[in-house]
Amino acid sequence: MANLSFHGEKAMLHKMSLVTSTLLLLCCFAVAQENGEASKVDLFAGYQFTHVAVGHGIDAHVNLNGWNAALTGYFNRHVGITADFSGVYGNDSGINTREHPYLFGPTVRFPVGKITPYGHLLFGATHANFSSGGVSQSDNSFAWAMGGGLDVNVNRHFAVRPAQFDWLRTQFFNSTQSNVRYSAGVVVKF
């Protein structure tokens, strides 16, 4: 059972890497069509859904809902650094779960007209708390996320982020979790 879980996670990582690489490659071809001035700082706030694979050898999944906020400062038109914070919560089979990742890392964007595709690789930590029947346990974990998304400009200072997908890797209680997270919301551009 653990072997099947490992191969499933390896296949998911391969697919996420392929999608991210393809997105970044296609964006490179669009760079020649750029116009307008890109923002120096983007502030994102919105909803987050996380699908958690509980761990190796355990065939269980938990869906968590919550919030996501990120601040990205750009060194130039394409390259910046992101600070990403989020919180997701849920109750499955009587177990209350709260998880708070805080991640930092490089972001690459390719503004083209009204759309801005981007990709990022983020590293940091996450804190999780699990409670049931008056018993509570918590753990901290190194975490990293790889993914990207798309912003659609409404005007010079605001954009809508309809989709950001990340593969989020954590390791709680000596078991590795491969999580898929989706975020959507609004971006304020400075």
C-alpha positions in Angstrom: 0.0 0.0 0.0 2.8 2.4 0.9 4.5 1.7 -2.5 1.3 2.6 -4.4 1.1 5.8 -2.5 4.7 6.7 -3.2 4.2 6.1 -7.0 1.0 8.1 -6.9 2.8 11.1 -5.3 5.7 10.7 -7.8 3.3 10.8 -10.7 1.6 13.9 -9.2 4.9 15.7 -8.8 5.8 14.8 -12.4 2.5 16.2 -13.7 2.8 19.4 -11.6 6.4 19.9 -12.9 5.2 19.3 -16.5 2.3 21.8 -16.2 4.5 24.5 -14.5 7.3 24.0 -17.1 4.9 24.2 -20.0 3.2 27.3 -18.6 6.5 29.1 -18.1 7.7 28.0 -21.6 4.6 29.3 -23.3 4.8 32.6 -21.4 8.4 33.1 -22.7 7.0 33.1 -26.2 4.5 35.8 -25.2 7.1 38.2 -23.7 7.6 39.9 -27.1 3.9 41.0 -27.0 4.1 42.9 -23.7 2.8 46.3 -23.2 2.1 48.6 -20.3 3.9 49.0 -17.0 4.1 46.1 -14.6 3.4 46.5 -10.9 6.3 46.7 -8.3 4.3 45.1 -5.5 1.3 42.7 -5.6 -0.9 42.0 -2.5 -3.1 38.9 -2.9 -6.0 37.9 -0.6 -8.5 35.2 -1.1 -10.0 31.7 -0.5 -8.0 28.5 -0.3 -9.0 24.8 -0.7 -6.4 22.2 0.3 -6.7 18.5 -0.5 -4.5 16.7 2.0 -3.2 13.1 1.5 -2.8 12.0 5.1 0.5 10.1 4.6 2.4 7.2 3.3 0.7 3.9 4.0 -2.5 5.6 5.0 -5.1 5.7 2.3 -7.0 8.7 3.7 -7.7 12.2 2.4 -8.9 15.4 4.1 -10.4 18.5 2.4 -9.7 21.8 4.2 -11.0 25.3 3.5 -9.6 28.6 4.5 -7.8 31.7 3.4 -4.6 32.7 1.6 -2.6 35.9 1.5 0.6 36.7 -0.3 2.8 39.7 -0.8 5.2 39.8 -3.8 7.8 42.4 -4.4 9.4 42.5 -7.9 13.0 43.3 -8.7 12.1 43.9 -12.3 9.2 43.2 -14.7 9.5 39.4 -14.4 11.3 38.3 -11.2 10.2 38.8 -7.6 10.1 37.3 -4.2 6.9 36.2 -2.4 5.8 35.8 1.2 2.8 33.5 1.3 0.7 32.9 4.4 -2.5 30.8 4.7 -4.8 29.0 7.1 -7.0 26.0 6.4 -9.5 24.3 8.6 -11.8 21.3 8.6 -13.5 18.5 10.6 -13.4 15.0 9.2 -14.5 11.9 11.1 -14.6 14.0 14.4 -11.1 15.3 14.0 -10.7 19.0 13.9 -7.8 20.1 11.8 -6.1 23.5 11.6 -3.0 24.1 9.4 -1.0 27.3 8.9 1.7 27.3 6.3 4.1 30.3 5.9 6.3 30.1 2.8 8.8 32.3 1.0 10.5 32.1 -2.4 11.1 33.3 -5.9 8.3 34.2 -8.3 8.5 34.6 -12.1 5.7 36.4 -14.0 5.1 37.2 -17.6 2.6 40.1 -18.0 0.9 40.0 -21.4 -1.8 42.5 -22.0 -4.6 41.9 -19.4 -3.3 38.6 -18.2 -0.3 37.7 -16.0 0.7 34.1 -15.8 3.2 33.3 -13.0 5.0 30.5 -11.3 6.7 30.1 -8.0 8.8 27.8 -5.8 8.2 28.5 -2.1 9.9 27.2 1.1 9.1 27.5 4.8 7.2 25.8 7.5 3.7 24.9 8.6 2.1 24.4 11.9 -0.8 21.9 12.3 -3.2 21.2 15.2 -5.4 18.1 15.4 -8.0 17.7 18.2 -10.8 15.2 19.0 -12.7 14.5 22.1 -10.7 16.9 24.2 -7.4 15.6 23.2 -5.1 17.8 21.1 -1.8 17.3 19.3 0.2 19.7 17.2 3.3 19.5 15.1 5.6 21.8 13.0 6.9 20.8 9.7 9.3 22.0 6.9 7.1 22.7 3.9 7.6 23.6 0.3 5.2 24.4 -2.6 5.6 24.5 -6.3 3.0 25.9 -8.6 1.6 29.0 -10.2 -1.5 30.7 -11.6 -3.0 33.5 -13.6 -4.0 37.0 -12.8 -6.5 38.9 -14.9 -6.1 42.7 -14.7 -9.3 44.7 -14.1 -7.4 48.0 -14.2 -4.0 49.3 -13.4 -4.3 48.7 -9.6 -6.6 45.6 -9.4 -6.6 42.1 -10.7 -8.7 38.9 -10.2 -6.8 35.7 -9.5 -9.2 33.0 -10.8 -6.8 30.2 -10.2 -3.5 29.4 -8.4 -2.6 25.7 -8.0 0.3 24.5 -5.8 1.7 21.1 -4.9 2.4 21.5 -1.2 4.7 19.0 0.6 4.6 18.6 4.4 5.8 16.1 6.9 3.8 15.8 10.1 4.4 13.1 12.8 7.1 11.4 10.6 4.7 10.9 7.7 4.9 12.8 4.4 1.8 14.5 3.0 1.4 15.5 -0.6 -1.2 18.2 -0.8 -2.8 20.0 -3.6 -4.0 23.5 -2.9 -6.1 25.9 -4.9 -6.5 29.6 -4.3 -8.5 32.3 -5.8 -9.2 36.0 -4.9 -8.2 39.5 -5.7 -4.8 41.3 -6.2 -4.0 44.9 -5.4 -1.1 46.2 -7.5 1.2 49.0 -6.4 
